């Protein structure tokens, strides 16, 4: 297995409704700015990355395995 982060996070800003669920459920993986826009935290633990994505009610967070290219969530 190669080095580097396991998961890549993409946030669909058109889909995001700003609930902040991602940052509330996984504060080590997501931060929310003053306009309720989420941002992924670099180097976050894998389990938190996925948990935060799963907390999004509109599936605006796409998680991809960087080692296999497989979409992990949704």
Backbone as ProteinMPNN parsed JSONL, in Angstrom:
{"seq_chain_A": "XXXXXXXXXXXXXXXXXXXXXXXXXXXXXXXXXXXXXXXXXXXXXXXXXXXXXXXXXXXXXXXXXXXXXXXXXX", "coords_chain_A": {"N_chain_A": [[0.856, -1.179, 0.0], [0.563, 2.222, -0.809], [1.938, 5.323, 0.515], [0.606, 8.302, 2.109], [-2.536, 10.126, 2.389], [-5.431, 8.189, 3.183], [-8.094, 8.612, 2.424], [-9.809, 10.728, 0.124], [-11.579, 13.742, 0.128], [-14.416, 15.243, -1.224], [-16.482, 18.011, -1.475], [-19.657, 18.784, -2.388], [-20.648, 21.765, -3.112], [-22.952, 22.871, -4.171], [-24.908, 21.133, -3.437], [-24.75, 20.994, -0.658], [-26.385, 21.992, 2.305], [-25.731, 23.301, 4.581], [-26.057, 22.288, 7.274], [-24.239, 21.662, 9.227], [-23.84, 19.184, 10.352], [-21.778, 17.423, 9.694], [-19.401, 18.486, 10.825], [-20.169, 18.557, 13.488], [-20.521, 15.859, 14.135], [-18.074, 14.766, 13.481], [-15.639, 16.308, 14.421], [-12.884, 16.212, 14.164], [-12.422, 15.833, 11.539], [-13.845, 17.597, 9.932], [-14.39, 21.076, 9.471], [-16.306, 24.021, 9.936], [-16.956, 27.033, 8.303], [-17.611, 30.579, 8.885], [-19.817, 30.984, 7.317], [-21.201, 28.681, 7.347], [-20.133, 26.743, 5.662], [-18.686, 23.669, 4.959], [-15.378, 22.302, 5.456], [-12.856, 20.015, 4.713], [-10.604, 18.497, 7.011], [-7.206, 18.177, 6.764], [-5.424, 15.123, 6.951], [-7.098, 13.82, 8.729], [-8.529, 11.274, 10.856], [-9.466, 8.15, 9.365], [-11.932, 6.914, 10.131], [-13.372, 9.064, 11.168], [-13.592, 10.726, 8.95], [-15.348, 9.283, 7.296], [-17.562, 9.025, 9.039], [-18.401, 11.698, 9.353], [-19.169, 12.285, 6.73], [-21.279, 10.481, 6.44], [-23.072, 11.655, 8.169], [-24.134, 13.751, 6.823], [-27.13, 15.066, 5.669], [-27.866, 15.347, 3.018], [-26.087, 14.06, 1.425], [-23.771, 15.439, 0.479], [-21.088, 15.141, 0.73], [-18.445, 13.498, -0.649], [-16.559, 10.635, -0.413], [-13.537, 9.192, -1.278], [-11.452, 6.39, -1.768], [-8.102, 6.785, -1.824], [-6.162, 4.989, -2.497], [-7.29, 2.931, -3.975], [-9.084, 4.135, -5.663], [-11.742, 3.777, -5.442], [-15.066, 4.806, -4.732], [-16.08, 5.494, -1.53], [-18.093, 6.599, 0.008], [-20.954, 8.543, -0.815]], "CA_chain_A": [[0.0, 0.0, 0.0], [1.357, 3.439, -0.871], [1.74, 6.272, 1.61], [-0.319, 9.395, 1.861], [-3.865, 9.993, 3.006], [-6.245, 7.064, 2.694], [-9.329, 9.085, 1.807], [-9.937, 12.067, -0.438], [-12.915, 14.267, 0.395], [-14.933, 16.285, -2.107], [-17.743, 18.544, -0.952], [-20.478, 19.387, -3.432], [-21.16, 23.007, -2.517], [-24.312, 23.132, -4.663], [-25.818, 20.24, -2.722], [-24.647, 21.265, 0.777], [-27.399, 22.907, 2.832], [-25.177, 23.984, 5.747], [-26.568, 21.831, 8.567], [-23.053, 21.49, 10.079], [-23.832, 17.838, 10.931], [-20.48, 16.793, 9.471], [-18.453, 18.97, 11.829], [-20.649, 18.197, 14.821], [-20.316, 14.433, 14.379], [-16.667, 14.418, 13.251], [-14.889, 17.563, 14.487], [-11.501, 16.015, 13.763], [-12.359, 15.675, 10.09], [-14.514, 18.695, 9.225], [-14.567, 22.374, 10.113], [-17.307, 24.829, 9.244], [-16.603, 28.445, 8.382], [-18.647, 31.481, 9.396], [-20.979, 30.921, 6.436], [-21.68, 27.292, 7.451], [-19.591, 25.908, 4.593], [-17.737, 22.709, 5.525], [-14.051, 22.104, 4.881], [-12.221, 18.812, 5.232], [-9.356, 18.69, 7.746], [-6.16, 17.297, 6.234], [-4.856, 14.151, 7.875], [-8.102, 13.359, 9.695], [-8.671, 9.812, 10.946], [-10.379, 7.572, 8.379], [-13.278, 6.673, 10.661], [-14.068, 10.352, 11.302], [-13.912, 11.207, 7.598], [-16.552, 8.577, 6.852], [-18.667, 9.357, 9.946], [-18.885, 13.031, 9.01], [-19.874, 12.193, 5.45], [-22.543, 9.786, 6.689], [-23.963, 12.541, 8.923], [-24.702, 14.753, 5.921], [-28.478, 14.639, 5.275], [-28.084, 15.452, 1.573], [-24.978, 13.348, 0.758], [-22.935, 16.409, -0.227], [-19.68, 14.81, 0.946], [-18.05, 12.294, -1.366], [-15.293, 10.117, 0.107], [-12.924, 8.256, -2.213], [-10.238, 5.73, -1.312], [-7.033, 7.239, -2.706], [-5.322, 3.853, -2.884], [-7.982, 2.075, -4.945], [-9.93, 4.942, -6.538], [-13.143, 3.394, -5.2], [-15.872, 5.716, -3.93], [-16.426, 4.866, -0.268], [-19.373, 7.157, 0.422], [-22.128, 7.694, -0.646]], "C_chain_A": [[0.898, 1.236, 0.0], [1.049, 4.36, 0.296], [0.734, 7.336, 1.248], [-1.669, 9.147, 2.482], [-4.665, 8.865, 2.366], [-7.464, 7.548, 1.93], [-9.197, 10.501, 1.278], [-11.384, 12.489, -0.228], [-13.247, 15.357, -0.62], [-16.281, 16.715, -1.537], [-18.467, 19.257, -2.083], [-21.177, 20.603, -2.833], [-22.571, 23.356, -3.009], [-25.341, 22.3, -3.916], [-25.866, 20.555, -1.231], [-25.696, 22.303, 1.212], [-26.957, 23.554, 4.15], [-25.712, 23.56, 7.101], [-25.48, 21.756, 9.636], [-23.008, 20.124, 10.765], [-22.461, 17.178, 10.797], [-19.487, 17.197, 10.56], [-18.881, 18.623, 13.248], [-20.376, 16.727, 15.13], [-18.865, 14.01, 14.219], [-15.798, 15.675, 13.253], [-13.409, 17.431, 14.124], [-11.321, 15.94, 12.262], [-12.947, 16.841, 9.3], [-14.579, 19.935, 10.096], [-15.588, 23.137, 9.288], [-16.918, 26.288, 9.406], [-17.797, 29.285, 8.831], [-19.901, 31.512, 8.534], [-21.554, 29.501, 6.36], [-21.253, 26.42, 6.287], [-18.55, 24.964, 5.198], [-16.429, 22.645, 4.744], [-13.462, 20.857, 5.52], [-10.913, 19.185, 5.921], [-8.346, 17.688, 7.213], [-5.643, 16.363, 7.322], [-5.815, 13.618, 8.923], [-8.157, 11.835, 9.717], [-9.746, 9.295, 9.982], [-11.799, 7.417, 8.899], [-14.053, 7.968, 10.828], [-14.454, 10.921, 9.948], [-15.224, 10.585, 7.128], [-17.749, 8.948, 7.731], [-19.251, 10.733, 9.629], [-19.654, 13.04, 7.707], [-21.235, 11.533, 5.636], [-23.55, 10.659, 7.433], [-24.628, 13.594, 8.036], [-26.07, 14.285, 5.426], [-28.736, 14.671, 3.773], [-26.958, 14.815, 0.756], [-24.101, 14.287, -0.083], [-21.445, 16.118, -0.094], [-19.386, 13.466, 0.287], [-16.669, 11.882, -0.871], [-14.795, 9.048, -0.862], [-11.656, 7.685, -1.601], [-9.121, 6.092, -2.29], [-6.152, 6.099, -3.191], [-5.963, 2.989, -3.96], [-8.792, 2.866, -5.968], [-11.41, 4.667, -6.345], [-13.849, 4.444, -4.356], [-16.357, 4.957, -2.711], [-17.798, 5.334, 0.216], [-19.723, 8.316, -0.47], [-22.116, 6.547, -1.619]], "O_chain_A": [[1.886, 1.285, 0.733], [0.036, 4.204, 0.978], [0.089, 7.271, 0.202], [-1.919, 8.079, 3.04], [-4.58, 8.626, 1.161], [-7.832, 6.969, 0.908], [-8.562, 11.358, 1.893], [-12.303, 11.686, -0.388], [-12.458, 16.275, -0.844], [-17.109, 15.883, -1.166], [-17.952, 20.214, -2.661], [-22.179, 20.471, -2.13], [-23.303, 24.066, -2.32], [-26.497, 22.7, -3.776], [-26.913, 20.401, -0.602], [-25.866, 23.343, 0.575], [-27.735, 24.282, 4.767], [-25.815, 24.393, 8.002], [-25.783, 21.786, 10.829], [-22.207, 19.929, 11.679], [-22.033, 16.452, 11.694], [-18.814, 16.346, 11.143], [-18.035, 18.418, 14.118], [-20.035, 16.385, 16.263], [-18.464, 12.986, 14.772], [-15.277, 16.069, 12.21], [-12.755, 18.426, 13.812], [-10.196, 15.978, 11.764], [-12.594, 17.053, 8.14], [-14.797, 19.852, 11.305], [-15.714, 22.92, 8.083], [-16.589, 26.733, 10.505], [-18.867, 28.75, 9.122], [-20.938, 32.012, 8.97], [-22.292, 29.165, 5.434], [-21.94, 25.454, 5.956], [-17.629, 25.417, 5.877], [-16.385, 22.901, 3.54], [-13.56, 20.669, 6.733], [-10.199, 20.08, 5.469], [-8.602, 16.484, 7.212], [-5.452, 16.77, 8.468], [-5.381, 13.022, 9.909], [-7.865, 11.184, 8.715], [-10.793, 9.918, 9.807], [-12.76, 7.746, 8.204], [-15.272, 7.98, 10.651], [-15.516, 11.529, 9.805], [-16.103, 11.282, 6.622], [-18.843, 9.165, 7.211], [-20.47, 10.906, 9.639], [-20.673, 13.72, 7.585], [-22.229, 11.974, 5.058], [-24.755, 10.428, 7.337], [-25.579, 14.253, 8.457], [-26.168, 13.217, 4.822], [-29.713, 14.091, 3.3], [-26.881, 15.007, -0.457], [-23.739, 13.964, -1.214], [-20.627, 16.776, -0.735], [-19.989, 12.444, 0.615], [-15.726, 12.673, -0.902], [-15.525, 8.123, -1.219], [-10.876, 8.412, -0.986], [-9.194, 5.737, -3.466], [-5.464, 6.24, -4.201], [-5.261, 2.382, -4.768], [-9.148, 2.338, -7.021], [-12.245, 5.267, -7.022], [-13.291, 4.922, -3.369], [-16.973, 3.899, -2.836], [-18.568, 4.549, 0.768], [-18.813, 9.044, -0.865], [-23.034, 5.727, -1.617]]}, "name": "protein", "num_of_chains": 1, "seq": "XXXXXXXXXXXXXXXXXXXXXXXXXXXXXXXXXXXXXXXXXXXXXXXXXXXXXXXXXXXXXXXXXXXXXXXXXX"}
